Amino acid sequence: MKDNTIERRDFLKKSIALSAGLTVAGSMLTSFNAEAATVVDNPMAANEKEFRMGVIGPAELSLATSQIAVNKATNKNAKEFAGFELGEAIAVTGVLKDLGTPVPMMDAKAKATLEKIKSTPAGPEFDKAYIKAQLENHEFLRDLAQNYISKGKMAGAAENQGRHLATLSLAVFKEHVAITSRILKELGA
């Protein structure tokens, strides 16, 4: 029991640290006006603007599904993850919107995921569907951040801060891939 308490505290500390880091890094990025674009399944970003555009759609989906899951999840680990993820998604979408990042229309895959989460009754199948959706979402975000960072240093303050934002985010994306993978195994999926 003590290990679980320590693990939860560490998870919470990391989530709070990420939120603070995203807020600080995000406030340093320059704002821009752009038209909304849909996020494709290709996790690539050539610059900080594309990185932010790539993050906001999945973050919005995570927000919507986690709002449902905090009340509907029945597995204690799925429910706990939903609470942490909801807090993270609120922070991330808030920072990105403050930066003027437009929210794209949900693509067909995101709409289908949200509909599945809404329509699956509470219980083990819901927990599996929610955690599987979170795993897929965080794998995309992890790959997006890794690909953006791998481009190397680019000129400009916004690009430098975008790389800092991606670096901070990458640690959490990797952690959430590991946690959701573990929870899925616990759920027998």
Residue pairs with C-beta under 8 A, 6 or more apart in sequence:
8 80
11 84
11 179
12 84
14 171
14 172
14 175
15 84
15 87
15 88
15 172
18 88
18 91
18 168
18 169
18 171
18 172
19 87
19 88
19 91
21 168
22 91
22 92
22 95
22 165
22 168
22 169
23 91
23 95
25 161
25 164
25 165
25 168
26 95
26 96
26 98
26 99
26 165
27 95
27 98
28 157
28 161
28 164
29 48
29 52
29 99
29 158
29 161
29 162
29 165
30 157
30 158
31 98
31 99
31 100
32 49
32 99
32 100
33 100
34 49
34 53
34 100
34 101
34 102
35 102
36 102
36 103
36 104
36 105
37 53
37 102
37 104
38 57
38 104
38 105
38 107
39 53
39 54
39 56
39 57
39 58
39 104
39 107
40 107
41 109
41 140
43 54
43 140
43 141
43 143
43 144
43 147
44 50
44 54
44 144
44 147
44 148
45 51
45 53
45 54
45 144
45 147
45 148
46 151
47 154
47 159
47 162
48 148
48 158
48 159
48 161
48 162
48 163
48 165
49 158
49 162
50 148
51 144
51 145
51 148
51 162
51 165
51 166
52 96
52 99
52 101
52 162
52 165
53 101
53 102
53 104
54 141
54 144
54 148
55 92
55 96
55 141
55 144
55 169
56 93
56 96
56 97
56 101
56 102
56 103
56 104
57 103
57 104
57 106
57 107
57 110
58 110
58 137
58 140
58 141
59 89
59 92
59 93
59 96
60 89
60 93
60 103
60 106
61 106
61 110
61 113
61 114
61 133
61 137
62 85
62 88
62 89
62 134
62 137
63 86
63 89
63 90
63 93
64 114
64 117
65 113
65 114
65 117
65 130
65 133
65 134
66 82
66 83
66 85
66 86
66 89
66 134
67 86
68 117
68 118
68 130
69 78
69 79
69 82
69 85
69 86
69 117
69 126
69 130
70 79
70 82
70 83
70 86
72 122
72 126
72 130
73 79
73 82
73 122
73 126
73 127
73 130
74 122
74 123
74 124
74 126
74 127
75 124
75 127
75 183
75 186
75 187
77 183
77 186
78 127
78 130
78 131
78 183
78 187
81 131
81 134
81 179
81 180
81 183
82 130
85 134
85 176
88 172
92 169
93 103
97 103
106 114
113 133
113 136
116 129
116 133
117 126
117 129
117 130
117 133
120 126
120 129
124 187
127 187
128 184
128 187
128 188
128 189
131 180
131 183
131 184
131 187
131 189
132 180
132 184
132 189
134 176
134 180
135 177
135 180
135 181
135 184
138 173
138 176
138 177
138 180
139 177
141 169
141 173
142 170
142 173
142 174
142 177
145 166
145 167
145 169
145 170
145 173
146 170
148 162
148 163
148 166
149 163
149 166
149 167
149 170
153 159
153 160
153 163
154 160
154 163
